[in-house]
């Protein structure tokens, strides 16, 4: 069947935004049009295609089987057109932008390696990075404010409906400054020192709490709770604190001897670090480049 030339760009934009928002009202607000106008545009598209694209309910709308099939083609088509227009406006060598949400555990080692790989191959690519708790970043991904989220997010409730690609497993470890009194001592003295922990409610905090449970001790009352790698590192280097850290966050410090791993005879099994994406949004060329660079860099972490 030939493409119906009555299908306009506005029909596709309307369809994609309703699919992303799951609501005609929210889609209308995002597109700055009235709800009756967006309803009319959707009805026009469904009439032209001869099928229903969404199922309506009191809580919103969801794609029908036909809508899901159409999404696989409508999204890439609109994105290709956008990239074509941008390339003409910015010059043929303009590579665009990729917007990443990065959990703190991977920002100090994995991410710099990935950005280095990307810029070595794509000189004009802009890599925009946002950091924060997993729930916040996944919310940004779901709303289309981010293209990808990188880190340990598989046990976060916000991941429901999103896609996840495993890259490697990352464990938690206890680290201290090189001349710390706990080096060579047992776990029983751990409670006498301040501890640095991830924020409560995060997936890595649950892993840290699990580590203390396996050691048979309670988390010390003197503690710093933060997701800031820079703050954690500085505090541990300048004090007697013990940092319960994701291995990625301290990998380079351990390699150069700035920090030392506290061996208590127990290894936390680790969590899955990977790439989270929104399947309702079409992947851009820059996103594909980024995923390729992440897979290449992750080989080192799978085989240290």
MOQUI-V401310 format. One record per residue. N is the residue number from 1. RES is the residue in three letters. PHI is phi in radians with two decimals (* if undefined). PSI is psi in radians with two decimals (999 if undefined). Layout:
# MOQUI-V401310
n=N res=RES phi=PHI psi=PSI
n=N res=RES phi=PHI psi=PSI
This chain:
# MOQUI-V401310
n=1 res=UNK phi=* psi=2.35
n=2 res=UNK phi=-1.24 psi=2.67
n=3 res=UNK phi=-1.18 psi=2.27
n=4 res=UNK phi=-1.24 psi=2.08
n=5 res=UNK phi=-1.26 psi=0.00
n=6 res=UNK phi=-1.46 psi=-0.20
n=7 res=UNK phi=-1.32 psi=2.08
n=8 res=UNK phi=-1.84 psi=2.92
n=9 res=UNK phi=-1.03 psi=-0.67
n=10 res=UNK phi=-1.12 psi=-0.56
n=11 res=UNK phi=-1.11 psi=-0.76
n=12 res=UNK phi=-1.19 psi=-0.75
n=13 res=UNK phi=-1.05 psi=-0.77
n=14 res=UNK phi=-1.04 psi=-0.85
n=15 res=UNK phi=-1.05 psi=-0.80
n=16 res=UNK phi=-1.15 psi=-0.69
n=17 res=UNK phi=-1.24 psi=-0.67
n=18 res=UNK phi=-1.12 psi=-0.72
n=19 res=UNK phi=-1.08 psi=-0.72
n=20 res=UNK phi=-1.23 psi=-0.71
n=21 res=UNK phi=-1.50 psi=-0.46
n=22 res=UNK phi=1.22 psi=0.34
n=23 res=UNK phi=-2.78 psi=2.32
n=24 res=UNK phi=-1.18 psi=-0.64
n=25 res=UNK phi=-1.14 psi=-0.80
n=26 res=UNK phi=-1.20 psi=-0.63
n=27 res=UNK phi=-1.14 psi=-0.72
n=28 res=UNK phi=-1.10 psi=-0.71
n=29 res=UNK phi=-1.13 psi=-0.74
n=30 res=UNK phi=-1.13 psi=-0.71
n=31 res=UNK phi=-1.48 psi=-0.02
n=32 res=UNK phi=1.03 psi=0.77
n=33 res=UNK phi=-2.27 psi=2.96
n=34 res=UNK phi=-1.38 psi=2.76
n=35 res=UNK phi=-1.14 psi=-0.70
n=36 res=UNK phi=-1.04 psi=-0.63
n=37 res=UNK phi=-1.16 psi=-0.72
n=38 res=UNK phi=-1.27 psi=-0.56
n=39 res=UNK phi=-1.12 psi=-0.72
n=40 res=UNK phi=-1.14 psi=-0.74
n=41 res=UNK phi=-1.11 psi=-0.72
n=42 res=UNK phi=-1.12 psi=-0.76
n=43 res=UNK phi=-1.08 psi=-0.66
n=44 res=UNK phi=-1.08 psi=-0.79
n=45 res=UNK phi=-1.13 psi=-0.76
n=46 res=UNK phi=-1.11 psi=-0.62
n=47 res=UNK phi=-1.18 psi=-0.70
n=48 res=UNK phi=-1.18 psi=-0.62
n=49 res=UNK phi=-1.50 psi=-0.30
n=50 res=UNK phi=1.27 psi=0.52
n=51 res=UNK phi=-2.78 psi=2.78
n=52 res=UNK phi=-1.49 psi=2.34
n=53 res=UNK phi=-1.73 psi=-0.38
n=54 res=UNK phi=-2.37 psi=2.61
n=55 res=UNK phi=-1.75 psi=2.25
n=56 res=UNK phi=-1.60 psi=2.52
n=57 res=UNK phi=-2.57 psi=3.10
n=58 res=UNK phi=-1.17 psi=-0.46
n=59 res=UNK phi=-1.63 psi=-0.12
n=60 res=UNK phi=2.57 psi=-2.56
n=61 res=UNK phi=-2.33 psi=2.72
n=62 res=UNK phi=-2.43 psi=2.63
n=63 res=UNK phi=-1.13 psi=2.42
n=64 res=UNK phi=-1.39 psi=3.08
n=65 res=UNK phi=-1.06 psi=-0.68
n=66 res=UNK phi=-1.17 psi=-0.68
n=67 res=UNK phi=-1.11 psi=-0.72
n=68 res=UNK phi=-1.10 psi=-0.70
n=69 res=UNK phi=-1.14 psi=-0.73
n=70 res=UNK phi=-1.18 psi=-0.58
n=71 res=UNK phi=-1.06 psi=-0.62
n=72 res=UNK phi=-1.10 psi=-0.41
n=73 res=UNK phi=-1.88 psi=-0.63
n=74 res=UNK phi=-1.15 psi=-0.75
n=75 res=UNK phi=-1.05 psi=-0.98
n=76 res=UNK phi=-1.03 psi=-0.58
n=77 res=UNK phi=-1.14 psi=-0.80
n=78 res=UNK phi=-1.16 psi=-0.72
n=79 res=UNK phi=-1.13 psi=-0.69
n=80 res=UNK phi=-1.10 psi=-0.69
n=81 res=UNK phi=-1.14 psi=-0.74
n=82 res=UNK phi=-1.07 psi=-0.78
n=83 res=UNK phi=-1.16 psi=-0.61
n=84 res=UNK phi=-1.14 psi=-0.75
n=85 res=UNK phi=-1.13 psi=-0.76
n=86 res=UNK phi=-1.10 psi=-0.69
n=87 res=UNK phi=-1.12 psi=-0.58
n=88 res=UNK phi=-1.28 psi=-0.64
n=89 res=UNK phi=-1.33 psi=-0.62
n=90 res=UNK phi=-1.75 psi=-0.15
n=91 res=UNK phi=1.88 psi=2.62
n=92 res=UNK phi=-1.15 psi=-0.32
n=93 res=UNK phi=-1.68 psi=0.05
n=94 res=UNK phi=-1.19 psi=2.15
n=95 res=UNK phi=-1.65 psi=-0.30
n=96 res=UNK phi=1.67 psi=-2.71
n=97 res=UNK phi=-2.44 psi=2.56
n=98 res=UNK phi=-2.17 psi=2.30
n=99 res=UNK phi=-1.86 psi=1.99
n=100 res=UNK phi=-1.93 psi=2.40
n=101 res=UNK phi=-1.77 psi=2.15
n=102 res=UNK phi=-2.19 psi=2.15
n=103 res=UNK phi=-1.26 psi=2.61
n=104 res=UNK phi=-1.02 psi=-0.46
n=105 res=UNK phi=-1.15 psi=-0.42
n=106 res=UNK phi=-1.93 psi=0.00
n=107 res=UNK phi=-1.34 psi=-0.35
n=108 res=UNK phi=-1.64 psi=-0.31
n=109 res=UNK phi=-2.22 psi=-1.07
n=110 res=UNK phi=-1.10 psi=-0.85
n=111 res=UNK phi=-1.11 psi=-0.81
n=112 res=UNK phi=-0.98 psi=-0.65
n=113 res=UNK phi=-1.12 psi=-0.74
n=114 res=UNK phi=-1.14 psi=-0.78
n=115 res=UNK phi=-1.11 psi=-0.69
n=116 res=UNK phi=-1.05 psi=-0.77
n=117 res=UNK phi=-1.10 psi=-0.75
n=118 res=UNK phi=-1.12 psi=-0.82
n=119 res=UNK phi=-1.25 psi=-0.42
n=120 res=UNK phi=-1.20 psi=-0.49
n=121 res=UNK phi=-1.79 psi=-0.44
n=122 res=UNK phi=-2.34 psi=1.59
n=123 res=UNK phi=-1.10 psi=-0.47
n=124 res=UNK phi=-1.77 psi=0.11
n=125 res=UNK phi=-1.31 psi=2.30
n=126 res=UNK phi=-1.71 psi=2.16
n=127 res=UNK phi=-1.88 psi=1.92
n=128 res=UNK phi=-1.75 psi=2.18
n=129 res=UNK phi=-2.08 psi=2.24
n=130 res=UNK phi=-2.02 psi=2.45
n=131 res=UNK phi=-2.09 psi=2.86
n=132 res=UNK phi=2.66 psi=-3.09
n=133 res=UNK phi=-1.09 psi=2.68
n=134 res=UNK phi=-1.02 psi=-0.74
n=135 res=UNK phi=-1.05 psi=-0.72
n=136 res=UNK phi=-1.14 psi=-0.81
n=137 res=UNK phi=-1.15 psi=-0.68
n=138 res=UNK phi=-1.16 psi=-0.60
n=139 res=UNK phi=-1.11 psi=-0.69
n=140 res=UNK phi=-1.14 psi=-0.65
n=141 res=UNK phi=-1.16 psi=-0.73
n=142 res=UNK phi=-1.13 psi=-0.59
n=143 res=UNK phi=-1.50 psi=-0.05
n=144 res=UNK phi=1.55 psi=0.12
n=145 res=UNK phi=-1.37 psi=-0.35
n=146 res=UNK phi=-2.19 psi=2.68
n=147 res=UNK phi=-1.59 psi=-0.67
n=148 res=UNK phi=-2.55 psi=2.66
n=149 res=UNK phi=-2.16 psi=2.33
n=150 res=UNK phi=-2.10 psi=2.24
n=151 res=UNK phi=2.59 psi=-2.83
n=152 res=UNK phi=-1.61 psi=1.81
n=153 res=UNK phi=-2.35 psi=0.06
n=154 res=UNK phi=-1.13 psi=-0.47
n=155 res=UNK phi=-1.74 psi=0.26
n=156 res=UNK phi=-1.56 psi=2.22
n=157 res=UNK phi=-1.00 psi=-0.47
n=158 res=UNK phi=-1.19 psi=-0.16
n=159 res=UNK phi=-1.38 psi=-0.21
n=160 res=UNK phi=-1.00 psi=2.24
n=161 res=UNK phi=1.56 psi=-0.13
n=162 res=UNK phi=-1.77 psi=2.88
n=163 res=UNK phi=-1.79 psi=2.55
n=164 res=UNK phi=-2.34 psi=2.32
n=165 res=UNK phi=-2.04 psi=2.06
n=166 res=UNK phi=-1.23 psi=2.36
n=167 res=UNK phi=-1.89 psi=-0.88
n=168 res=UNK phi=-2.90 psi=2.94
n=169 res=UNK phi=-1.75 psi=2.47
n=170 res=UNK phi=-2.24 psi=2.24
n=171 res=UNK phi=-1.75 psi=2.89
n=172 res=UNK phi=-1.60 psi=2.63
n=173 res=UNK phi=-2.51 psi=2.79
n=174 res=UNK phi=-1.82 psi=2.20
n=175 res=UNK phi=-2.26 psi=2.64
n=176 res=UNK phi=-2.47 psi=3.02
n=177 res=UNK phi=-1.22 psi=2.75
n=178 res=UNK phi=-1.03 psi=-0.51
n=179 res=UNK phi=-1.82 psi=0.46
n=180 res=UNK phi=-1.20 psi=2.50
n=181 res=UNK phi=-1.18 psi=-0.36
n=182 res=UNK phi=-1.33 psi=-0.30
n=183 res=UNK phi=-1.08 psi=2.10
n=184 res=UNK phi=1.58 psi=-0.13
n=185 res=UNK phi=-1.60 psi=3.04
n=186 res=UNK phi=-1.61 psi=3.04
n=187 res=UNK phi=-1.17 psi=-0.39
n=188 res=UNK phi=-1.08 psi=-0.45
n=189 res=UNK phi=-1.56 psi=-0.06
n=190 res=UNK phi=-1.04 psi=-0.61
n=191 res=UNK phi=-1.20 psi=-0.16
n=192 res=UNK phi=-1.48 psi=-0.09
n=193 res=UNK phi=-2.10 psi=2.67
n=194 res=UNK phi=-1.09 psi=2.70
n=195 res=UNK phi=-2.32 psi=2.56
n=196 res=UNK phi=-1.88 psi=2.15
n=197 res=UNK phi=-2.22 psi=2.69
n=198 res=UNK phi=-1.13 psi=2.85
n=199 res=UNK phi=-1.06 psi=2.53
n=200 res=UNK phi=-1.06 psi=2.47
n=201 res=UNK phi=1.61 psi=-0.18
n=202 res=UNK phi=-1.54 psi=2.79
n=203 res=UNK phi=-1.12 psi=-0.67
n=204 res=UNK phi=-1.27 psi=-0.43
n=205 res=UNK phi=-1.19 psi=-0.67
n=206 res=UNK phi=-1.10 psi=-0.65
n=207 res=UNK phi=-1.17 psi=-0.70
n=208 res=UNK phi=-1.12 psi=-0.76
n=209 res=UNK phi=-1.09 psi=-0.66
n=210 res=UNK phi=-1.10 psi=-0.63
n=211 res=UNK phi=-1.11 psi=-0.75
n=212 res=UNK phi=-1.13 psi=-0.67
n=213 res=UNK phi=-1.10 psi=-0.72
n=214 res=UNK phi=-1.18 psi=-0.49
n=215 res=UNK phi=-1.37 psi=-0.24
n=216 res=UNK phi=1.37 psi=0.43
n=217 res=UNK phi=-2.31 psi=2.79
n=218 res=UNK phi=-1.53 psi=2.67
n=219 res=UNK phi=-1.10 psi=2.32
n=220 res=UNK phi=-0.98 psi=2.56
n=221 res=UNK phi=-1.20 psi=-0.51
n=222 res=UNK phi=-1.50 psi=1.87
n=223 res=UNK phi=-2.60 psi=2.63
n=224 res=UNK phi=-1.86 psi=2.17
n=225 res=UNK phi=-1.93 psi=2.05
n=226 res=UNK phi=-2.82 psi=2.76
n=227 res=UNK phi=-1.81 psi=0.03
n=228 res=UNK phi=-1.39 psi=2.02
n=229 res=UNK phi=-1.18 psi=-0.72
n=230 res=UNK phi=-1.09 psi=-0.80
n=231 res=UNK phi=-1.11 psi=-0.79
n=232 res=UNK phi=-1.05 psi=-0.81
n=233 res=UNK phi=-1.07 psi=-0.83
n=234 res=UNK phi=-1.11 psi=-0.73
n=235 res=UNK phi=-1.13 psi=-0.75
n=236 res=UNK phi=-1.19 psi=-0.68
n=237 res=UNK phi=-1.16 psi=-0.51
n=238 res=UNK phi=-1.75 psi=0.12
n=239 res=UNK phi=-2.57 psi=-3.05
n=240 res=UNK phi=-1.64 psi=0.23
n=241 res=UNK phi=-1.20 psi=2.67
n=242 res=UNK phi=-1.91 psi=2.24
n=243 res=UNK phi=-1.77 psi=2.05
n=244 res=UNK phi=-1.53 psi=1.71
n=245 res=UNK phi=-2.10 psi=2.57
n=246 res=UNK phi=-1.12 psi=2.44
n=247 res=UNK phi=-0.99 psi=-0.64
n=248 res=UNK phi=-1.04 psi=-0.61
n=249 res=UNK phi=-1.23 psi=-0.42
n=250 res=UNK phi=-2.12 psi=0.13
n=251 res=UNK phi=-0.96 psi=-0.82
n=252 res=UNK phi=-1.24 psi=-0.64
n=253 res=UNK phi=-1.10 psi=-0.68
n=254 res=UNK phi=-1.20 psi=-0.68
n=255 res=UNK phi=-1.14 psi=-0.62
n=256 res=UNK phi=-1.68 psi=-0.03
n=257 res=UNK phi=1.50 psi=0.11
n=258 res=UNK phi=-1.15 psi=-0.64
n=259 res=UNK phi=-2.21 psi=2.77
n=260 res=UNK phi=-2.22 psi=2.41
n=261 res=UNK phi=-1.31 psi=2.34
n=262 res=UNK phi=-1.58 psi=1.88
n=263 res=UNK phi=-1.54 psi=1.89
n=264 res=UNK phi=-1.92 psi=0.28
n=265 res=UNK phi=1.31 psi=0.35
n=266 res=UNK phi=-2.46 psi=2.35
n=267 res=UNK phi=-2.07 psi=2.21
n=268 res=UNK phi=-1.30 psi=2.34
n=269 res=UNK phi=-1.09 psi=-0.44
n=270 res=UNK phi=1.64 psi=2.88
n=271 res=UNK phi=-2.14 psi=2.96
n=272 res=UNK phi=-1.52 psi=2.09
n=273 res=UNK phi=-1.66 psi=2.32
n=274 res=UNK phi=-2.87 psi=-2.92
n=275 res=UNK phi=-1.90 psi=2.14
n=276 res=UNK phi=-1.86 psi=2.31
n=277 res=UNK phi=-2.34 psi=2.88
n=278 res=UNK phi=-1.77 psi=1.90
n=279 res=UNK phi=-1.13 psi=-0.27
n=280 res=UNK phi=-1.45 psi=-0.14
n=281 res=UNK phi=-1.90 psi=2.32
n=282 res=UNK phi=-1.19 psi=2.38
n=283 res=UNK phi=-1.23 psi=2.34
n=284 res=UNK phi=-1.50 psi=2.94
n=285 res=UNK phi=-1.09 psi=-0.70
n=286 res=UNK phi=-1.11 psi=-0.64
n=287 res=UNK phi=-1.12 psi=-0.71
n=288 res=UNK phi=-1.12 psi=-0.72
n=289 res=UNK phi=-1.06 psi=-0.75
n=290 res=UNK phi=-1.12 psi=-0.75
n=291 res=UNK phi=-1.10 psi=-0.70
n=292 res=UNK phi=-1.10 psi=-0.73
n=293 res=UNK phi=-1.15 psi=-0.66
n=294 res=UNK phi=-1.12 psi=-0.74
n=295 res=UNK phi=-1.13 psi=-0.69
n=296 res=UNK phi=-1.14 psi=-0.79
n=297 res=UNK phi=-1.17 psi=-0.57
n=298 res=UNK phi=-1.18 psi=-0.36
n=299 res=UNK phi=-1.02 psi=-0.67
n=300 res=UNK phi=-1.12 psi=-0.64
n=301 res=UNK phi=-1.39 psi=-0.45
n=302 res=UNK phi=-1.34 psi=-0.48
n=303 res=UNK phi=-2.27 psi=1.18
n=304 res=UNK phi=-1.18 psi=999
